[in-house]
Each structure stands twice: as C-alpha cells, then as structure tokens.
Amino acid sequence: MAGLSFDRGTLDLVMGQAALGLSLAFAEAVRVNEMLQGDPRFTDELLAADPADGGYGYTADELTVIKPAFLKLSLLNDIALSQAAPDGFDNYFFYARLLMGVRGQP
C-alpha cells in the first residue's frame, strides 16, 4: 500500500514524538512566561515602547493578550505536572488562540 503504513515501530515513533512535542511545547511556554513576567528586557513599558526607541511596539490591546496567554499556558504545565490544581473550569487556550488568530471557541 502506498503511503505511511503503521507497524509497531512507526506507532512507537508517532506516540513518542507526540509526547516529546507536548513536553517541549510546555517547557517553551514556561520559558517564555518567565521571560515576559520577570525579565527586565520585557517590561510592559519596553514591550509598548516605539521600536525606534528600543521598544517592541506592541499596542495596549496586544499586551492584554500576550502575557495572559503565556501565564495560562505556564499554569497548564503546572497542572499537568501536579504542581498546581485547576481553579474550576477555565479555557487555558483562550489567549493562546487569540495569538494564533483564532477567534471564538474551538
């Protein structure tokens, strides 16, 4: 048969890649959150400042999405690692979906 065929080795690879990809994505989200929350190079003032003045040029509306997106993704990582408990029902991807250009619910 043409195309990808599944045997145990292929399935092992697909499963391993999925698990590794998720782990790496969470680690990157945590790293970006730490950078945005605590690194003096990424204060709200610098993120909003004009690039000609050494800033990044984000609007106030953009900043209301950026930091919460990574804060929620970092919290989701903590929940996945049993380092935090969910505080009721929450869409942890709400802000992340806005960063991806997706509006509304999945």
C-alpha positions as CSV (number, residue, x, y, z in Angstrom):
1,M,0.0,0.0,0.0
2,A,1.3,3.5,-0.8
3,G,1.8,6.0,1.9
4,L,2.5,5.6,5.6
5,S,1.9,2.2,7.0
6,F,1.7,1.6,10.7
7,D,3.6,-1.1,12.4
8,R,4.8,-1.1,16.0
9,G,8.0,0.9,15.2
10,T,6.0,3.5,13.4
11,L,3.4,3.7,16.1
12,D,6.1,3.9,18.8
13,L,7.7,6.8,16.9
14,V,4.4,8.7,16.4
15,M,3.5,8.3,20.1
16,G,7.0,9.3,21.3
17,Q,7.1,12.3,19.0
18,A,3.6,13.4,20.2
19,A,4.6,13.1,23.9
20,L,8.0,14.8,23.3
21,G,6.5,17.6,21.3
22,L,3.9,18.3,24.0
23,S,6.6,18.3,26.7
24,L,8.9,20.6,24.7
25,A,5.9,22.9,23.9
26,F,5.1,23.2,27.6
27,A,8.7,23.9,28.5
28,E,8.9,26.6,25.9
29,A,5.7,28.2,27.1
30,V,7.1,28.2,30.7
31,R,10.3,29.7,29.5
32,V,8.5,32.5,27.5
33,N,6.3,33.2,30.5
34,E,9.2,33.5,32.8
35,M,10.9,35.9,30.3
36,L,7.7,38.0,30.0
37,Q,7.0,38.1,33.7
38,G,10.4,38.6,35.2
39,D,13.0,39.7,32.7
40,P,13.7,43.5,32.8
41,R,14.1,43.4,29.0
42,F,10.4,42.7,28.6
43,T,8.6,45.1,30.9
44,D,5.3,46.4,29.8
45,E,6.9,49.8,29.2
46,L,9.5,48.3,26.8
47,L,7.0,46.0,25.1
48,A,4.9,49.0,24.4
49,A,7.7,51.5,23.5
50,D,8.4,52.5,19.9
51,P,11.0,50.3,18.2
52,A,12.9,53.4,17.2
53,D,13.3,54.0,21.0
54,G,14.5,50.4,21.7
55,G,11.0,49.0,22.4
56,Y,8.9,46.4,20.7
57,G,5.9,48.4,19.6
58,Y,3.1,46.3,21.0
59,T,-0.2,48.0,21.5
60,A,-2.0,48.0,24.8
61,D,-4.6,45.6,23.3
62,E,-1.8,43.3,22.2
63,L,-0.3,43.3,25.7
64,T,-3.7,42.3,27.2
65,V,-3.3,39.1,25.2
66,I,0.4,38.3,25.2
67,K,1.2,38.0,28.9
68,P,-2.0,36.3,29.9
69,A,-1.6,33.7,27.1
70,F,1.8,32.5,28.5
71,L,0.7,32.8,32.1
72,K,-2.2,30.4,31.4
73,L,0.0,28.0,29.4
74,S,2.5,28.0,32.2
75,L,-0.2,27.3,34.7
76,L,-1.5,24.5,32.4
77,N,2.0,23.0,32.5
78,D,2.0,23.2,36.3
79,I,-1.4,21.4,36.4
80,A,-0.1,18.7,34.1
81,L,2.9,18.2,36.4
82,S,0.6,18.2,39.6
83,Q,2.3,21.3,40.8
84,A,-1.0,23.2,40.7
85,A,-4.7,22.4,40.8
86,P,-7.2,23.8,38.3
87,D,-9.3,26.6,39.8
88,G,-12.6,25.5,38.4
89,F,-13.3,25.4,34.7
90,D,-11.0,27.5,32.5
91,N,-10.1,27.7,28.8
92,Y,-6.3,27.7,29.2
93,F,-6.0,28.2,25.4
94,F,-8.3,31.3,25.2
95,Y,-5.5,33.8,24.9
96,A,-3.2,31.5,23.0
97,R,-5.9,31.0,20.4
98,L,-6.0,34.8,20.1
99,L,-2.3,34.8,19.4
100,M,-2.9,32.2,16.7
101,G,-5.5,34.4,15.1
102,V,-8.4,32.2,16.2
103,R,-11.5,33.9,17.4
104,G,-14.3,32.2,19.4
105,Q,-14.5,28.7,20.8
106,P,-12.9,25.6,19.1
